[in-house]
Amino acid sequence: MPVMSPANTEPLIRNHDAMRYRPLGRTGLMVSALSFGCMRLTEDQDLNTALVSRAVDLGINYFETTRGYCGGQCQQRTAPGLVGKTAGVIVSGKAAIHPDTTAFGFRQEIERQLGILGLTHFKFFQVGWFGWDRVGHLLKRGGVLEALRQAQDEGLVQYIGFTGHDRPENFTRLIETGLFDTLTVPYNLVNRAYEPTIRRAGELGVGVVAMCPVAGGTLACESEALKEALGMDLPTTEMALRFVLSNPAVSTACSGMNAMAHLEQNTRTVRDFDPATAAPFERLCEGLDRLRERLGHRLCTGCRYCLPCPQGVAIPRHLDLYRHWQAYGLADAARDGLRRIPAAESMSRCNDCGACETKCPNELPIRAMFKELATLA
């Protein structure tokens, strides 16, 4: 028996020739299992138009946009590919909120983004870069929630979502308020921190957009350790998408694609993957948990209590790379990640003061881990 949506009227996954579709939580919308994150569109507008247009032809019906991406040109780069193809397509907008954000200003932003995209309304609009510490800005009189409710009443916005990088427990608190229909969080083979929040979202009927399904390109590197853990002899990027979509509470995997080959390959992966006949999600998690156990006590939980570093070192970023290398066998990705860290935030600035280890609740030997990482350079 297929798992049913909250209304028990739609199967969890519905087959189409080129795409599979899932319920977007309790909204009643069916979203393509693969969605298009538009933040990586290029300066080549002909390519952008071809990519977005082809994605619609392949059955992708969700495009995640905001005015701020691509140097402020994200929505201008997205719009031409949607001309004449918006029927049944879900395009999300997104805007941040600050202490001085008013209902009037937020309403203007919604209208501005609709104008750029050439749309009459948003199927859903996201409060971006959001976290529990900004709830007051959302709820204050004359604030953002008033603007969103009015936009809903007038048909400019249908559903409301949020996205950000707050702690999982805070995101769980946010969805439990009942204010939101969807949430967008990073989720992939090497970052499962939001798994409890995603599970709770499934229980509440909140749609889940999983962004960064290939960890921002980290999982483009091959990993024999991951293949063994998951029991899959497939390219790592394909395993990454399969894992994310094995989670029954995930509505869609949102991938930033800026090459036609990537779009076509990701679409084939999603089209050919049927969770009903694949290894159960729980078994995949067990395999990944065994990999994580390789680190024993050397596992950063991302609490960020080690910050600020007196020397400006981006400690959590380095510890992420350490985990990618030691737990998941992604040495090439870790090496490349080290090269991308700005000199002002590099572990080479560490003066061995040990302040981070004093503050770390997991008692990680951070200085020793830095020395191991240095051998990759």
N, C-alpha and C positions, 0 to 999 in steps of 0.2 A: 504494500500500500504506500503511495506517495505521502510525504508529509504535507499537511494542508496549511494554507494561510490562516491568519486569525479568524477570518470570516468563514472558513471552511468552504470556500467556493472556488478556489483556484489551487491547482497543484503547485508545490514549491518550485518545480522547474517544468517549463513548458517547451517542447521542442519546436524549433523552426528550422528552415533549411540551413541558414548560416549562423544562427545565434540561439542561445537559450535565455529564458526570461524568468525572473523571480519577483515575488511581491516586494514592494518597497514598504515594509512594515505594514501598518494598519491603514495606509493612505488609500489603498485600492489601486494604486498605480503599479503596473508591471514594468520592471526595469531590466535592461539587458545585463546578463551576468558579467560582461565586460563593458566598462564605461570608459569615457575618454576624458582624461585630465588635460585641460588646454594650456596649462602653465608652461609647457615645453615647446609650444609652437615656435617656429623659426622666423627669421627675417625674410625668408623666401615666401612671398604671399601666394605665388602659384602653387607651391608645395602645400602650404597650409590649406588652401581651398580644396585641393585634390584630396588631402588626407581627411578632412572633415566630411566632404561629400561622399567619399568612398566608405567611410565609417558608417554613415547612415545607410548606404546601400547594403552593407554587410549586416545590418540589423542592430547596430549600436544606437540606442535611443536616449542615452544620458551623456551630457557634456557639462563638465564642471568648469565654471569660469568665474573670474572676478576682474574688476577694472585694474587692480594693482599689478597683476602678473605681467611678465614680458615687458618690463619697463613702462607699464601703463597701456600696453597695446594688445593685451590678451583678447579682449572681446572684439576689437577691430579685426584681429587676425582670424577669429572664429567665425564671425558673421557671414562672410562671403560664401563659405562652404555650406551654409544652412539655407541659402536663398532657394525658395520653392520646395524645401524639404522639411519644414517644421511640423507637419502633421504627425502627431503621435510622438514627437521628440520632446524630451525633458531637458531643458537648459536651466542650470541653477546659477543664480547670482550670489554674490557674497560681499559683505562689508564689515569692517571692524567697528567696535564701539569704544569710546573713551569717556572719561568723566564729564566732558563738556558736550557729548553727543546729544542732540535734541531729537524729538520726534519729527520736527519739521526738516532738520538736516538729513536724517536717515531716510525720510520719505523722498526727498530730492535725489538722494543717491540711488534708490530703487528706480526711480523714473529715468535717471541718467543712464543707468546700465541697460534698461529696456530699450532706450533710444539707440544706444550704440549697437545693440544686437538686432534691432529691427523687430522686436517682439511686442505683443500686446500685453503679455503677462508672463510671470514666472510660475512654473509648476511648483517649485519651491525655492525659497531664498534662505541663505545661510547667514547666521551671525558668525563672523570669522574671527580667528585668533582669540577664541573665547575661553574662559575658564571661570571657576567658582568665584574668584576674586572680583569678577566683573558683573556679577548678578545684580548688584545694586544699580549699576548703570543701565541695565536692561529694564529693571522694574520701577525705577523712579517715575514719579508723575511727570508727564511730558517727555518721557524717554522712549527708548527703542521699541519696547513691547507695544506701546500705544501706536507707534507708526506701523508696525507689522499687523496688528489687529485691524487697523483702519484699512490697510492695503488689502487684507483678506476680505473685509466687508465689501470693498469696491471691486474685487476681482483682479487686482494687480498681482497678488501673491496667493497661491493656493495653500501651500504647506510651508512650515517653518522648520529649519534645521540649524545645527551649529557644528563647528569644527574648531580644532585647536590642539594643543599639546600639554594640557594640564594633566595632573596625576589621575590614574584610572579611577581611584575612589571618588575623586571630585566629579569626574564625568558621570559616574554612576549616580551620584546625588543629583546632577543636572537632569538626567533623563527621568529620574523618579519624581521630579516636580510635575511632570505631565505637560510641560509647556512646549515640548519639541516633538516633532514627528520623525525626524531623522538625526543621525549624527555621523560625522566623517572623522575617522581616526586612522593613524598609521597602523598597519597590521601585515605581518609577513613571517616567513620562516625564522628570521633572526630577531624579530621584535614582536613578541606575543604578550607584551605588558597589558594590553587592553582586552585580553581574552575574557576576563571576568565581566567587564563592562559590556562587551559584545553579547555574552550569554544573557546578561540581565536585560539588554535591549530586546533580545529575542522573546523573552518572557513578557515584556511590556508591549510588544508590537511596535517598537521603534525601528525604523529602517536603518540599516548599517551600510555606509559606503566605506569600503576598505581602501584607503589610499596607500601609496608606496608598496604595492604588492610584490615588487622585486627590489625593495629596499633602496630605491633611488639609484638602481644600477648595480648595487653590490652583488646581487644574485645573478648578474650576467656572467660572473666567473664560475667555472665548473668546480664542483665539490664532490669528491668521492664519498666523503663522510656523510653528506646529506643524502646521497643516493642510497647508501647502505641503511641509514636510519629510517628512510621512508619506504624502502623496498621498491624503488623506482629506478630504472635505468633509462633516464630521460635527461635532456638538457635542463640545467638548473632553473632557467627562467620558466620552463614549462612546469617543472615540479612546484615552483613558487606559486603560480596561478592555480594549479590544482589544489595545493594545500589551502589557500585562502578560500577557495570556493567549496572546499569540503566542509567548512564550518557552516552548519545549517542556519545560523543566525545572520550570516553575511548576505546582504542583498545584491551587492555588486562589487567587483574589483576594479578600481579606478586607476588606469595606467596612463602615464604621460607618454604619448607616442609622437615622434617627429620624423619617422621614416616609414615609407610604405611597406617595407619588408617586415618591420616590427608589427605594424597593424595587421597585416595578413597572417603572420605567424600566431599572434596572440588570439586572433579570431578563430583560427583552426584549433588551437589548444582548447578554447572554451567550448567550441562546437562539439569537439570529439570527447569531451570529458563529461561523464555521467556519474555523479556521486552515488547513485543508487547501485551501481555495479562495481564501484571502486573500493579501495580499502577504507574502512570506517574512519571518521575523523579522530575518534579516540585513539585508534591504533597509531595514527600518524603522530599524534601528540606524545604518545608513550615513547616512540622512537626519538623524537626531538628532545624529550626530557632526559633520555639516557645520554645524549650528546652533551647536554648542559652539565650533567653530573661529572663530566671530565674535568671541569674547572673546580669541583668541590667547593671550597669556601671562596674561591676566586671568581665570584660572580657579582658583577655590579648590578644593582637593582634600579639604577636610574633615579635615586632619590635626590641627588644633587646637593646633599648636605656637605659634600667636600668643598663646595664653592662658597665664597670666592677664593681663588688661589692668589696669594700675595704677588706672584709673578705673572698672573694672567693666563696660566695654562688652562686650556679647555679639557679639564680632566675627564668628564663623562664621555666626551667624544673619543678620547684615546682609549678609554676602557671598553667602549663599544667595539672599536677596531680590534682590541685584544681578544674580546669574545668571538668576533668573526673568525679570527685566526685560530685560536686554540680550541674552540668548541666545534666550529663548523668547517674547519679546513679551508677557509677562504683567504689563504695567504696573499694571493695576488690582489684581491680587493682591499685587504688591510694595508698592504704596501702602497697601493694607489691612494687610499684614504689618508695615509700619513703625509704623502706629498701634497695633498690638497689643503692641509691645515695651515693657516697663515703663520708666518714666523713669530708674530707677536703672541700666538696662542699655543705654540709648539712645546712639547715636553722637553725640548732642549733648553728651555728657560728654567726648568726646575733646578732649584738650588739646594735640594735635599733637606728642606726644613722640616718636613714631616707633618705639617699642619693638617693636610688633607687626611692623613691616616688617623690623626687624633679625633677628627670629626666624623669619620666613616662609621656608620652603625653596623656595617658588616665586617669591620676590622680587616679590610683588604690591605695587602702589602703593596700599596700603589707604587711606591718607589721601585720595588723589585719588578713589578709588572712593566713599568716604563723601561727599565733596563732590558727586559726581554724583548719588548717592542722595538727597541733601538737596533736589535740584531736584524730586523727585517729591512732596514733602510739601505 
